Amino acid sequence: MAALMVIAPVVSEQDVLAKTLYVKENEEITQVEATTVSVKVDGVSQKDETMQGIMYENSCMLPCSLLQTVLNINVKVEDATIQLQKYDQTIQLQIGSKTAVVNGKEITMSKEPLINKTDEKEEVYVPMEFILGEFHYNTELIKESEETYHVDIQSPLVYSEEKGECYYNGDCIWDLSIDGKAVSLIDAMPGIEQNGVMVLPLKESFANKTVGASVVTSGSSIVVKRGSHTVEIATNSSIAIVNGTEKQMDTAVKAVKYKEKEYLLVPAEFLFLNLGAKSVETDRSAKKMTVSGLTTNNTVDKSKNYVKKVKISKLSKVDSIILTCKKTPKFQVKSSSTQIKITLKNVAVEKNETRKLKTNRNTSSFSIKQSGKNVVVVLKKKKGVSYITQYGSGKVCIYVGIKPVRITVDCGHGANTPGKRTPKMPCNIDFDGNGKIDVKKGRSIKEHQANVGVGRELANELERLGFKVNRYAFGSSDPSLSSRQRSIRSFHSKYSISVHFNAAGSGRTFNRANGVEVYYHSKYPGKASKGLAKSVLSQMAKGTKQTNRGVRSQILALCNTKSTRADASILVECAFMTNLREAKTMVGSKKFWKETGAEIAKGVCNYAGLPYVAK
């Protein structure tokens, strides 16, 4: 390898170093004055005088003691013969001869080796440029003045590939900076240059916590994924498939072995940019590569709503996709026979991802990506397969393989139906605690008000849980029993629930009767009414403390499954209007209405065998 001569500013005479040599020529010892050459190996200056080189007849000569002690070259000197060995090279020299034998082949050097012979010892010097070039070192000889020199020696990086051992002494990359975070390659193979392109070890540079890419290798095939970016490449190939589009790389991917470990070397800038980075810069002098805009592209503002987690799993015969956000988002669902598209409004996603589901019973693929201010989820499903969505507790859940259940929520009585009200209240009633009086002292709370309050909460909860809900008798009128039955029947309801509040005695005065109870028809209960009633009551009994009056059977029109044609029809008596405590804290309380609606909905969900996500 060629040595470089660099002219620098002249230094003062006191910095000039000289060395007296006693060289044997033609059987005589000749005294020669030589200039000392300071030596730096892999950036470390050699302080020992015995490790310094010399300039002799315009050639830089290095002592064999430096070769052996610092460069780990095996040196043997016998009489006038010198043998040097390292890596795959063996070099034999003769003192006073310009002929070298390298691995059995004779080569003529520009300068012969020499011996500096003193009374104390003999020091053998060899021509630096030729010897270190043969051993794959990189050398740079710098002339600072007419009498001042130093040399930089860079050890080769040795690795092997299919064609055999390779020696590299160019620029290396030992450190990565990924959006300000450091990734060190000190325990791996460094980045090196191939065909003018800096290549890095694949897994160590990309499949780390900072970059977070997924790297899958199979035979010669390599797939690298990060968010919505997918790059497919193969060893010994310079063609890449980026998100389905073929692209040409500047150099091929190489499989190499370095320090007994195997590495895949990939073109770093190409891969970083195609995984979403904005820029890649290489500082060769600092042995560092700086990548910008990679992690910041996929980092969301945690002060706003964002997708925290995506979970895909199989529940019995159902494919479940659960998106967990910081808070429950507003969303829109559009579907076709083979696709479900969910748009989460004003939400960010930290990691875009596309992957196969764990099961392909009902679905084939799932993708999530940022689209402006929204996040768009696309789920491919098999043709004709039904699904439901549920939301709450920061989650949006999609269950594919479940048919939505149709249910009617019926609110008992009308606003002006005679007798369906509490006795006159001895105090003002504020339904929601906002300071506004809803029922003045001396007036009654109408049952319809409380029925609609619970019914609205129940219907909202059921819709949140994926049911198809028919709301009936929510207005001020009091439809006939037959029209109520007709509504349940025409909606093809699987279940129906009629919401009521109870009364005892004449209804004009308060008494001790209290508690909650659920009715089903004693003659036409259908195949499921009793079970649904039990499931609903079990949840209502867990809320505000009340007497559990149990499940009862009676001939009630709205529980008659023969007329409603539902699998189950029940009537819920939530509390007693004629009990003063229950009138004040239950009949006249939006908090109780909301709680009761949620409890009934959970009881229905549990009985129907559907997943349940809390609000």
CORRA-V946269 format. One line per field, one symbol per residue. ss: DSSP state (a for helix, b for strand, c for the rest). phi: phi as a letter, one per 40 degrees, with the letter a starting at -180 (. if undefined). burial: 1 if it has 9 or more other ideal C-beta (glycine too) atoms within 8 Angstrom, else 0. Layout:
BEGIN
ss=???
phi=???
burial=???
END
This chain:
BEGIN
ss=ccccbbbcccccaaaccbbbbbbbbccbbbbbbbbbbbbbbccbbcccaaacbbbbccbbbbbaaaaaaccccbbbbbccbbbbbbccbbbbbbccccbbbbccbbbbcccccbbbbccccbbbbbbaaaaaaacccbbbbbbbbccbbbbbbbccbbbbbccbbbbbccccbcbbbbccbbbbccccccbbbbccbbbbbaaaaacccccccbbbbbccbbbbbbccbbbbbbbcccbbbbccbbbbccccbbbbbbccbbbbbbbaaaaaaaccccbbbbbccccbbbbbcccaaacccccccbbbbbbbbbbccbbbbbbbbcccccbbbbbcccbbbbbbcccbbcccbbbbccccccbbbbbbbbbccbbbbbbbbcccccbbbbbbccbbbbbbcccccbbbbbbcccccccccbcccccccbcccccccccbccccccbaaaaaaaaaaaaaaaaaacccbbbbbccccccccaaaaaaaaaaccccbbbbbbbbcccccccccccccbbbbbbcccccccaaaaaaaaaaaacccccccbbbbbbbccaaacaaaacccbbbbbbbbbcccaaaaaaaaccaaaaaaaaaaaaaaaaaaaccccccc
phi=.ccbbbcbdcbcccccbbbcbbccbfgbcbcbcbccbcbbbfgbccccccbccbcbfgbcbbccccdccccfccbbbbfbbbbbaafbbbbbbbdgbccbbbfgbcbcccaccabcbbccabbcbbccdccccccgcbbbcbccacbbbabbbbcccbabbdchcbbbbccbbbbbbbfgbcbcbccbcccbbbfgbcbbcdcccbcbcccgccbbbagccbbbbagccbbbbbcgbbbbbbfgbcbcccaccbcbbbfgbcbbcbcccdccccbhccabbbbcccfbbbbbgccccbbccccbcaccabbbabbfbbcbbbbbbdacccabbbabcbabbbbccfbbbcbcabacccbbcbbbabbaacbgcbbbbbbcbccgccabbbaifgbbbbbchbcdccabbbccgbcbcdgcacccccacbbdbgcgcccbcdgbbccdddcccdccccccccccccgccbbcbgccccbcccccccccccccfccbabbbabcabgcgcbcacdahbabbbccbbcgcbcccccccccccccccdcacccgcbbacbdcbcccccfccabbbbbcacccbdcccccbcbbcccdcccdcccccccdcccgcdbbcc
burial=001000000000000111101111000000010111111110000100001111110011111111110110111000001111010010111110001111000000101111110000001111111111111111111111100111101111111110000111100111111110001010011111110011111111111100101010000001111111111111101111110000101110111111000011111111110111100101100011111111101101000111100101010001111111100110101000001111111111110111001000011011111100011111111000111111110111111111011111111111101001111010001110000000100001111111111111111111111110110110000110000110111010111111111110101000001111111110011101111111111111101001010011100111111011011111111111111001111111110111111111111111110111100
END
